[in-house]
Amino acid sequence: MSKENVWEMTLKRLDDTMTVLNLKPGIIKYLKEPRKIVEISVPVKMDNGDIDIFKGYRVQHNTNRGPAKGGIRYHQDVTLDEMKALAMLMTWKCSLVGIPFGGAKGGVVVNPTMLSERELENLTRRYIYELIPLIGPEKDIPAPDVGTNAKVMAWIMDTYSMAKGYVVPGAVTGKPIELGGSQGREEATSRGAVYTILAALKVLKIDSSSLTTVIQGFGNVGSNAAKILYDLGFKIIAVSDVTGAIRNDKGIDPYKLDEHIKKNKTITGFSRAEEMEPSELFKIKCDVLFPAALENQITEENAAYINAKILAEGANAPVTPQADPILKDKGIFLVPDILCNSGGVTVSYFEWVQGNLAYFWSKRKVNLQLRDIMEKAFHETYNFSVDKKLDMRKAAMALAVNKVACAMKLRGVYP
Ligand code: NAD
């Protein structure tokens, strides 16, 4: 399935959910449509003295439960359909974990590794400047996603604050700690995902000592999950990134791998593991498979080869709807994306609260509150799936969509 279809795939998942919920056609239509879509041409002064133009987007899917919230992606394959899909997933994610945000997503069609730091800063500042009327702590709060990081969030905070004439820490999350970022935000998506994996092991009655894990993607989400799982005693037996894949059945030390990638900019050439074909990664027998790269990685072509007990979706939409029934037939326990990776937006919420109040929490408090929210969301989803005889994806979607529909009905349609 091509990336362009990710929007259709997300709509299909919503349609599937409607078979569980008893909602009026008008409400379904309302939930399918993003509230606002902005397309921007971003001119950037390049280091060679010329100007280049990059296409940027921001999509706000829904704001019934609070301001829109969602990451900013810098990637050469960004499309408007992808932004619409990811914005909608953010709405469901915030709803499922019960934090008072709607969903948004933004992105720029750019390969950030091809830009100098100055070009990247110019691009970020101009893109955000164009969005200023639409974003802000009460309207829409950006965060990091693929290809963006704390440094980019610092430029966003500065650009927004300069335009307003005062410091606005609540305008963006995922900032450096020195600028009002939250303790624990950097690894929050991964930590949250690990809490859901541990909860899944518990309900499945699998002993969590010396379990094996395979991880696709070694960026923010993949590398931090690898480190947290490794520290808990899991064996990381294979890892891939966009440059290749490696395997060692005795286990890979993710800290050493991180050092290697920072130095060499590629996963290949790591002396403590063997290189392998990336397409073979999903075939490796493991206890926990953790896709943490991009959408549409597990499809009807490769789903049948998956040999994992638990598939925890660190990435957004890594499994296509066609692959879902294949995985279900194989008895693989799914922790769906809107549950599994919602730790990031949860700690972003904590960061927004802390920034707005100018009162900052300890890492311990952040992690404890994160654990409470993730465990509660997991058990609500699991119990609902058992009660209603639904798979975990449908259960998570039904709970999330129902809460948004309820908020929408209570508020009514203006005017
Ligand atoms: P990132 O840019 O830090 O890392 C992405 C990783 O994926 C990199 O290691 C890259 O090399 C790898 N990758 C890209 N294409 C690949 C391919 N074809 N095969 C194997 N590896 C590939 O991004 P991230 O922030 O870690 O995000 C990863 C996923 O998690 C995305 O789906 C994102 O939407 C989702 N997510 C991120 C956050 C967050 O807080 N960063 C929160 C929720 C969900």
Boltz pocket constraint, residues with backbone or C-beta under 6 A from the ligand:
constraints:
  - pocket:
      binder: B
      contacts: [[A, 144], [A, 145], [A, 146], [A, 147], [A, 148], [A, 185], [A, 186], [A, 189], [A, 216], [A, 217], [A, 218], [A, 219], [A, 220], [A, 221], [A, 222], [A, 240], [A, 241], [A, 242], [A, 243], [A, 244], [A, 278], [A, 292], [A, 293], [A, 294], [A, 295], [A, 314], [A, 315], [A, 316], [A, 341], [A, 342], [A, 344], [A, 345]]
      max_distance: 6.0
